[in-house]
Amino acid sequence: MKTASDPIDWNPQRIAVSGVSGVGKTTLCKQIAALSGFPRVELDSLYHGENWVPRETFVAEVQDFIKGPQWVMELQYRQVRPLIVERADTVLWLDYSTPRQMFRLIKRTIPRSLFKTKLFNDNIEPPLWTIFKDPDHIVRWGWQTRNSLKKVTPTFEGRFAPLTVVRLSSPKETKRWLRAYGESVKL
């Protein structure tokens, strides 16, 4: 497993960004797509239909997207995780501390809920008070799953070769890797 300090001595073409809710997977995917010109898709937009109902076409749409030679996307949802990792050549693992992850998740969720920001497929975050009654509320989900990838992501390289996993443990490391990636894309 590599870190932000390791050189990018391979040619990332199919990049999956792994991490728990709130760490910044979508933001990093957007930045990588802007640098590389690779197509990207927000996995949540494929999964959630209207009123947060899972879409029946989810798996098929993911399979169709990852057929391409170059792409960037979030790595989440158990039912498609192995499909994505099998096609990826690079997994960037945003393994941030729980306080940082939860701060980011709450900071993002509160304004979205208060201002009824439209997300994918016209969904909006539910009212904040629903955190107390909805076990799937994003903040509760973020807390419950905060350590869920610590045993899974480190095993990817051994199970899905050839694959490079890069563990990024802070936003500073992520910025360092992104700078190096931007330089490698220019070459």
Buried (B, 14 or more C-beta within 10 A) or exposed (E): BBEBEEEBEEEBBBBBBBBBBBBBBBBBBBBBBEBBEBEBBBBBBBBBBEEBEEBEEBBEBBEEBBEEEBBBBBBBBEEBBEBBBEBBBBBBBBBBEEEBBBEBBBEBBEEBBEEEEEBBBEBBBBEBEBBEEBEEBBBBBBBEEBEEBEEBBBEBBEEBEEBBBBBBBBBEBBBBBBEBBBEBBEE
